Amino acid sequence: MSQPAPLPPTSPRTTGAADLLAPDTEMDAVTLHVADLAVMGDYYRRALGLQELDRTLARPVTTVAGGARPDVAVLGRDGRPLVVLVHTPGLPAPRRGEAGLFHTALLFPDRAALAAAVAGAARHPRSRYVGSADHLVSQAFYFTDPEGNGIELYWDRPRNLWTWHGGRVQMATEPLDPNAFLAEHLDAEGGSNAAVGHVHLKVGDIATARRFYVETLGFDVTADLGSALFFSAGGYHHHMAVNTWESAGTGARAATIGLGQVSIVVPTAGDVEALAERLGAHSVDHRSDGRTLRFEDPWRTLLEVSAADRD
């Protein structure tokens, strides 16, 4: 994924510069706990065109003493992990209204690559099509996987076409005809790579989410709908979002299948250390080895922040 452009000079900052995540922060693979590893692995391979990768590419969940875990599948494109599936039998499905994953959003480099992914997802018998939208900054298609996890497949318009007002990016939900989109772009030659562009979560209340993700972690707010908040590092339209559309008032998550971990990559170990200091100053429990930091949000969603130069 190309690096986010900086915010326009006139855009207000939500926190001091020293308390912001680095501009080239990116999202990393999303980990899902799954009841049926064979079915879910088949879905992400055949529906979304992901390849099974070396398990050691996504750490630490995929390795144990002595080698790779057999109950884990790491799936991605061009050697980049996008989704990590961890076989966790015996867990219940999330109840409606609980906090957790709204969707994992996979970003494609062009509309031809997006069209190919959408067509593959639409053809899969275990895939459920949810809808599509033109968000002005992007064009997006929505699906649900066989165990109920939301997926967004999208392409970004060039950043010079995004409109900013007072530090907020203009986004909307305009109609996008999937048949017309596929007819125009499906046969064109496009790129094969993809990235986790953003992760959208269900939370109990927006004010608490703002305090955690913006004031503590150091994201910048890019859009505020009242019942949903969008935020990013470095001027992207959003790396993460939260909403209360189905989950207003909910408390900490129960142990269920579905979202296991949200992973974020910052440029250096120094960025990890700076975030660890902010978490400590805000009394957020965390574990760090100096290059990887793990902690939970107020709804017990596990986050991992690691340094891109950790190797």
N, C-alpha and C positions, 0 to 999 in steps of 0.2 A: 504494500500500500504506500502511496506517495505520502511524504511528510506533510502534516497540516501547515497551512500558511498562518502567519501570526495574525492576531486580531488587529483590526484597523486601529490606527493611532488614537482615534477619538473614543474608542470603546472603554468604558469604565471597568476597572478590575474589581472583583469581589473581595480579594484579599491582597495583602502586601506581596510584592514580587517574590520575596524569599519564601513565602508560604504556598507558592503555586507549584503544581507538578510541571516537570520540564516540558517545553513546547513539543518535543518529538516523542512524547509518551504514546504508546500504542496498546491496543488490546491484544491479548494472546489467546490461546486455545481455551475453550469452555469445557469444563468437565461435567459429565452427566452420569448419575447413578442410574443403571438400567436393570430391569427385571429379566430381559431376554437379550443377551449379548448377540446371539446369532441373528435375530430379527432386526435389531437396531443397527448392527454393523452392515447387514445387507442393505438396509434402507439408505444409510448415508453413502454407501458405495454406489449403489445402482440409481437411486433417486437424485443424488446431488453430485455424483461424479467424483467423489473423494477417493483417494487411494489409502490403503493401509500402510503406515509408516513404521519405521523403527521405534519401538516403545521408548527407547532412551532419549528420544527427541523431546518428550514431554515429561518433565520431572517435577516433584519427586514421587508422584502417585503411581507411576508406571514401573518402578523398580523396587526390588527387595534385595536383601542380602543374597548374593549368589546369582543374580540375574533378573531378567524381565518377568513381570507378573503375567501368568497365563489368562487372568480374568480381566484383562484390559486390552482395549483396541484404541490405537492412536490413528486418527484419520485426518487427511489434509490434502494439499495440492502442492506440487513442485517442492516437496520436502518440508513444507511449512505446516505444522500441526494446527488444525482448526477446531476439532472436536475430539475429546478423550472420553471414551465410554468405559465405565467401570461396572463390571457385573456385580450387583449387590442384591442377591435374591432375598426374599422375605420382607422387604420394606413395602409399606403400603403406598398407593398412589396419593399425591397431594389432594387434600380436600379443597373444594371450591372456596375461594375467599382467603386462602392462605397466602402468605408472602412467598416469593420465589421468582422463578423465571417467567417473564412475559414473552421474550423471544431472544434468540441468538441471531445476530444480523451478519450475514456473509456478504462482503463487498466484492464485486467483480470489476475488472479493469475497463470494460466497455459493454455496450448494449448487446453485442453479439454473444459475448461470454455469458451475460445474464440470461439472454433468451435461451441458450442451450441448457443452462441450469434449470430454468423455469420449465422448459419442455420435459426434461428428465423427471423433475419432481411431479409434474402433472400426470405423467404416464404411469408412475409407480402405483400399484394397487393398494398399498398401505398408506399412501399420502393423502392428506386432506387439504384441499385448497380453501383458504380463508378469504382472500381478496387481494386487491391491488390498489396502488395509489401513486399519484404524482405529488411529491412533497416539495416541489420547487427546487430544492437542493439535490434531489435524488428521485429516481423512479424505483418502486419497490413492489414485490410480490410476497404474499404471506401464505405459509403452509403450517401444518401440524404434523409431527412425526408419529410413528405408531404408538408411542407411550405418552403422547399428549404434550410434548415440548414444542413451543412455538419457534418458528424459523422465519426470518426475513431474508430474502434474496434481493440485492439492490445494486444499483450503479449510481455513482455521483456525477452530477453535472460539473463542468469545470468550475473551480473556485471563484474565478473572476466573474461568474454569472450569479453568485450568491449575493443577496442583499442584506446588509446589516443596518439596524437602526438602534442607536444607543447601546451598543454592545450585545444586541439580540439579533439572531439570524432569522430571516423571514422564512417560515415553513408553513405549509398548508397540507390539506388532504383533498387533492383534486382527482377527478375520475381518470383512470388509466385503463384503457380497453386491452385486456390480455391477448385477445385474438389478433387485434391490429398490431400490437407490439411484436408478437411472434411472427406474423406475416411479413413485417418489415425487416426484422433483424435476425431471424433464426438461421437463415442460410449464409449469412455473412461470416467471414473469418474473424475470430476474436481471440483475445488472450486466454491463456489457460489457468493463470494463477488466480488466487483469491485470498482474502484476509478476513479475520473477524473485525468488521468495521466498528460495531458497537454492540453493547449488551443492554437490554431493557428489562428492568426488574419490577415486580409487584411488591409494594411496601405498605405499611400501615398508615403513615401520615407523611406529608410532604415536608413539614417544618423540621421534623427529626432527620429526614433524609438530607435536607439542605445542610443542617449543622454537621452531619457526618461527612458527606461526600464533597461538599464545597468548603466549609469552614475548617474542617479537620484534614481531609485528604488533599485538598488543594486544586480541585477542578474549578473551572469557571462556568457559571450559568450562561447558557446560550439561548434558552427559551423557557418561559414559565407560563403554563396553561392553567395554573391553579391546582388542578387535580393531577398534573403531570409536570415534571421538571426535567430539563435536558441540560447536560453539562459536558465539558470537554477540556482538553489541554491544547494550548497552542492555536486555537481558532478553528478547530474542526467543528462541523455543525453539532455533532455529539458523539462522544465515545461511550457514554452511558446515559440512561434515562431511567426514571422511576415514575410509577403512577399508582393511584389508589382506585382505579376504575372498578376493580373487582375485590379489592382487599382493604378498604378503608377501615381503620381501627384494629386491624389484626396485630397480634403479638408475635413473639419469636416463632420461627419455623419448627415444625416437627421433623423427625428423621423420616424421609420419604424417598422414593425414586424421583428422578428429575435433577434439578440443579445441584451439582456437587461443589463447584468452585468456579469463580471468575478470576481470570489471570490477566495481569497488566504488566507491561514491560516499560521500564524507564531506562534512560541511556546508561547510567553508571552506578557503581556501588555507592558513590557519594549521594546520589539521589535517593537510594534506598535508605541510607543512614539518615538523611534529612527528614524523610517521611517517618522513620521510626521515632525520631525526636519529637515530631509533631504529635504522633499517636500517644507517646508518653506524656506530653504536656497536656493532652486532653483526656488522660486516664483511660485510654483504650488498650486493653490487653493485647499483646502481640508477641510473636516469636520471630527471632531473626538470627541468621548466621552471618550477617554482614553483607550478603549479596542477595538473599531472598527473605522476604518478610511475609508472614502469614497472620491474619487477624479476621475478625468477624464484624459485619455491620450490625446495626441495632436489631435486625431480624434474624440474626445468626446465619446469614449468608457468608460463606467463607471466601475471602479474597486473598490472592497471592500477588505480591509485587516483587518482580525480580529485575536484575540489571541485565541489559542487553550484552554487556561485556563480561558476564559472569563466568565464561569459559576461560 
